[in-house]
Amino acid sequence: MSFIQKPCYYTGSLVVLLPLTLLCLIFLLPLSTYLSNHLAAASGAASGCLGTANVAAAPAAGDIEDAGGHHSDFSILIGVHTMARKHSRRHLIRMAYALQQTAPLRGAARVDVRFALCARPMQPEHRAFVAMEARAYGDVLLFDCAESADQGKTYTYFAGLPAMLGGAADPGSGRPYDYVMKVDDDTFLRLDALVEALRDAPREDMYCGVGLPFHDRAFPPFMLGMGYLLSWDLVEWIASSDMVRREAIGAEDVTTGKWLNMGNKAKNRVNIFPRMYDYKSAKAEDFLESTIGVHQLKEDIRWAHTLEHFNLTTLKPSSKLYNF
Ligand SMILES: *[C@@H]1O[C@H](CO)[C@@H](O)[C@H](O)[C@H]1NC(C)=O
């Protein structure tokens, strides 16, 4: 289910709306209690409620049917790692991904975009706004971690997901998603290119991203933090490994590679270099045709250039935007 179809949007027919609203209430009540309580006392159990809210009504992986009757072959959870205070940036990113949830994309894969936030610290105004976003969009995942670089947020994210997502969404598939991605909030992903790159990739023991060194196609020791994916079995392994828990802290991208290397995991590695890269300029030649992602989009103007280049800003001539 894409987030433009989230049950928490107050659109759609009453028949659909009523049970979904009840679902939202059931799962969001613990959330609002949680958010209104002192967040320093955040517990893993409480953040679990928030995770459940986001997936409870999602269709099972492996046999997804969208409104057009297409079946998705596989599913990806994209966690955009960001901070509570960045409301306007989240709004922009939400639009950038909502606009890409086309029928062909939904037919090829289920791509759920969520925002991964640490609950500590969270100022009162951020807590209020985040709670509203969670209610309006249902795309917030709150983790029991401290929001500071390289203090184990990535570990908490991967290790927390199996409990938050409640195991298999579909008993047949055995997993809620085929892949889980961690992406920075200054990275723009082209979802169709990402899905196409993964279509024939292994679904298990898989680690995909921009590998370093770039030209190690077969087995790069780690993937750059701008954005990388793990197959679900590796997420479960991270959640259950004592070794990984001991090694949780460190420069997050190198550290993820270190866990996998130490654990003799991820024998399938897909190096998507150079298809995800740092922004250079607004010039067309500075964007690759085969782009999967553009990184280093810190300023609004860089987002604007990138979104314009990839035609996300193109209006239909018939749109009633102008009065001239
Ligand atoms: C954007 O749209 C224009 C006009 O349809 C097209 O020529 C161009 O190739 C598109 N750009 C990308 C990156 O898809």
The ligand as a Gaussian input file, in Angstrom:
#p B3LYP/6-31G(d) Opt

LIG

0 1
 C       11.021000      15.246000     -18.942000
 O       10.021000      15.509000     -19.886000
 C       10.517000      15.918000     -21.167000
 C        9.332000      16.308000     -22.031000
 O        8.373000      15.296000     -22.062000
 C       11.339000      14.781000     -21.762000
 O       11.872000      15.166000     -22.999000
 C       12.485000      14.451000     -20.794000
 O       13.209000      13.333000     -21.272000
 C       11.958000      14.153000     -19.407000
 N       13.080000      14.037000     -18.504000
 C       13.306000      12.958000     -17.776000
 C       14.532000      12.995000     -16.932000
 O       12.589000      11.982000     -17.772000

